[in-house]
């Protein structure tokens, strides 16, 4: 299927690995002009090289920015003042007992996971409206709906992303701009993979055993009963980024393997 993304200019934040990288790859396969983002030049350059090799698309560029630093974000916007597609993927997570989550932790998570997308949307939204076409996509999580008791601060930011996305969508009435949120479930991305590998080592178990235990005890409502792949999430995002998804706006779309036990 042709997603009609040829020459569309797309920025994917936090895209040197994991879900972000998979999204950048899928958009590049559809011949979009893709801007990869990471915190270091080494990571960004490595991702660009790999993406070009995997997709054959030479229109892949890099932007270095740490989204906990507002100056870095301002510099990124100066370098890329306009986009057709904005994928707010960058995010941090850390399992931590509620009593141990400091004020600094709360602020850091909000700054990176929520304000990063707010700042970029503020920079690009009006230009999309003027052009009468654009896509803004927030990568949230099933944790936005089922707040994990092991990282409440993370869940809070994922819920906030849905609220921001829906509010922005209300401002697109009668235009060709859409704003949506995608909610992955437990996904075997770089960060999660490292965490799982550490658990396996600490508990002297295989990764397969850790995965089985996780879905039996931590996410028992999963219908998939395995970790989602980054490509499975990226497939959903690529469609939502395309002109073909014009009737989908203001939605929170789950790619969660059925973890959220509900019909809405």
C-alpha positions in Angstrom: 0.0 0.0 0.0 1.3 3.4 -0.9 0.9 5.7 2.2 1.4 8.8 0.0 4.2 10.1 2.2 6.8 10.8 -0.6 8.7 14.0 0.1 6.7 14.7 3.3 9.0 16.3 5.9 8.9 14.3 9.1 10.6 14.9 12.5 10.7 11.9 14.9 12.1 12.8 18.3 14.1 10.3 20.2 14.7 8.2 17.1 18.2 6.8 17.3 16.8 3.5 18.7 13.7 1.7 19.8 10.2 2.7 18.8 11.5 6.1 17.5 14.0 4.4 15.2 11.4 2.0 13.9 9.0 4.9 13.1 11.8 6.8 11.3 12.6 3.6 9.3 8.9 3.1 8.3 8.5 6.7 7.2 11.8 6.5 5.3 10.6 3.3 3.5 7.6 5.4 2.4 10.0 7.9 0.9 9.4 10.7 3.4 12.1 13.2 4.2 13.0 12.1 7.7 14.8 14.0 10.5 16.3 11.8 13.1 16.9 13.1 16.6 19.1 12.1 19.5 21.2 13.6 22.2 24.7 13.0 20.7 26.2 13.3 17.3 27.5 9.8 17.4 24.1 8.3 18.0 22.4 10.4 15.3 25.1 9.8 12.7 25.0 6.1 13.4 21.2 6.0 13.0 21.3 8.0 9.8 23.8 5.6 8.2 21.9 2.6 9.3 18.5 4.0 8.1 20.0 4.8 4.7 21.3 1.3 4.3 18.1 -0.3 5.4 15.7 1.8 3.4 17.6 3.1 0.4 16.3 6.6 1.2 19.0 9.2 1.1 16.7 12.0 2.4 17.5 11.3 6.0 19.0 14.0 8.2 19.9 14.5 11.9 19.1 17.0 14.6 20.9 16.8 18.0 18.8 17.9 21.0 18.4 16.9 24.6 14.7 17.5 25.4 15.4 18.2 29.0 17.1 21.4 27.8 14.8 24.1 26.4 17.8 25.8 24.6 18.4 22.6 22.7 14.8 22.6 21.6 14.9 26.2 20.5 18.0 25.4 18.4 16.3 22.4 16.8 13.3 24.6 15.8 15.7 27.1 14.3 17.3 24.4 12.2 14.0 22.9 11.2 11.3 25.7 11.2 8.6 23.7 9.5 7.5 20.1 9.2 4.6 18.2 7.7 4.7 15.4 10.3 5.7 15.7 13.9 6.1 12.5 15.9 6.6 13.3 19.6 8.3 10.0 20.6 11.1 11.1 22.9 10.5 9.9 26.5 12.1 8.6 29.7 10.9 6.0 32.2 12.2 4.5 35.4 10.5 2.1 37.8 10.6 3.8 41.2 8.5 3.5 44.4 6.1 6.4 44.9 7.7 7.4 48.2 11.1 7.7 46.5 9.9 9.9 43.6 11.3 13.4 44.3 10.0 16.7 43.2 12.9 16.8 40.8 11.9 13.5 39.3 8.3 14.7 38.8 9.5 17.8 37.0 12.1 16.0 34.9 9.6 13.5 33.6 7.1 16.2 32.8 9.7 18.3 31.1 10.9 15.5 28.8 7.8 13.5 28.2 5.2 16.2 28.0 6.7 19.7 27.5 9.0 18.4 24.7 5.9 17.7 22.5 4.1 20.9 23.7 7.0 23.0 22.6 7.4 21.4 19.2 3.6 21.4 18.6 3.5 25.1 19.5 6.3 25.8 16.9 4.7 23.8 14.0 1.0 23.8 14.6 0.0 27.1 13.1 2.1 26.5 10.1 0.4 23.2 9.5 -3.0 25.0 9.8 -1.9 27.6 7.3 -0.9 24.9 4.8 -4.1 23.0 5.6 -2.2 19.8 6.1 -0.2 18.2 8.8 0.1 15.4 11.3 1.1 15.6 15.0 1.4 12.3 16.8 2.2 11.8 20.4 3.6 8.4 21.4 2.0 7.7 24.8 1.5 4.3 26.4 -1.0 1.9 27.8 0.4 3.2 31.1 -1.7 6.4 30.4 -4.8 4.4 31.1 -3.6 1.7 33.5 -1.2 3.7 35.6 1.6 1.5 36.7 2.1 1.5 40.5 5.8 1.0 40.0 6.2 4.3 38.1 3.3 6.6 38.8 5.3 9.7 37.6 5.7 8.0 34.1 2.0 7.2 33.9 1.1 10.7 34.8 3.1 12.1 31.8 1.5 9.5 29.4 -2.0 10.6 30.5 -1.0 14.2 30.0 0.1 13.5 26.4 -3.4 12.3 25.6 -5.0 15.4 27.1 -2.7 17.7 25.1 -3.3 15.8 21.9 -7.0 15.8 22.2 -7.0 19.5 23.1 -4.9 20.3 20.0 -7.2 18.2 17.8 -10.1 20.5 18.9 -8.2 23.4 17.2 -8.1 21.6 13.8 -11.8 21.6 13.0 -12.4 21.9 9.3 -8.8 21.6 8.3 -6.5 18.9 6.9 -4.5 18.7 10.1 -4.9 15.9 12.5 -3.5 15.3 16.0 -3.6 11.8 17.5 -2.0 9.7 20.2 -0.6 6.2 19.8 -0.5 4.0 22.9 2.0 1.1 22.7 1.9 -1.7 25.2 5.0 -3.3 26.7 7.4 -3.1 23.8 10.8 -4.8 23.4 12.7 -1.5 22.7 16.2 -0.6 23.6 15.4 0.7 27.1 13.0 -2.1 28.0 15.3 -4.7 26.5 18.2 -3.5 28.7 15.9 -3.6 31.7 14.7 -7.1 30.9 18.3 -8.3 30.3 19.3 -6.9 33.7 16.4 -8.6 35.4 17.3 -11.9 33.7 20.9 -11.6 34.8 20.0 -10.6 38.4 17.5 -13.5 38.7 19.6 -16.0 36.8 16.8 -16.6 34.3 16.4 -16.5 30.6 14.9 -13.5 28.8 12.1 -15.9 27.7 11.3 -16.8 31.4 11.4 -13.1 32.4 8.9 -12.3 29.6 6.6 -15.1 30.6 6.7 -14.1 34.3 6.1 -10.4 33.3 2.9 -11.2 31.5 1.7 -13.6 34.1 2.2 -11.3 37.1 2.7 -7.7 35.9 0.5 -7.4 32.7 -1.8 -10.4 32.9 -4.5 -8.7 30.8 -2.3 -8.8 27.7 -4.0 -10.7 24.9 -0.7 -10.9 22.9 1.2 -12.5 25.9 4.5 -11.2 24.6 6.3 -7.9 24.1 5.2 -5.9 21.1 7.9 -5.3 18.5 8.9 -1.8 17.7 7.9 -2.4 14.1 4.4 -3.3 15.1 4.1 0.1 16.8 5.7 1.9 13.8 3.2 0.4 11.4 0.4 2.1 13.2 2.2 5.4 13.4 3.1 5.4 9.7 -0.6 5.0 8.8 -1.7 7.8 11.2 1.0 10.0 9.6 -0.3 9.4 6.1 -3.0 11.2 4.1 -4.9 8.0 4.2 -5.8 8.5 7.9 -7.7 11.8 7.3 -10.8 10.7 9.1 -8.8 9.8 12.3 -8.4 12.8 14.5 -8.4 13.4 18.3 -8.0 9.7 18.9 -6.0 7.6 21.4 -5.1 4.6 19.3 -3.9 1.4 21.1 -1.1 -0.7 19.8 -0.9 -2.4 23.2 -1.4 -6.1 22.5 -4.8 -5.9 24.3 -3.3 -5.0 27.6 -5.9 -2.4 28.3 -9.0 -4.3 29.3 -11.8 -2.3 27.8 -13.8 -1.6 24.7 -12.9 2.1 24.4 
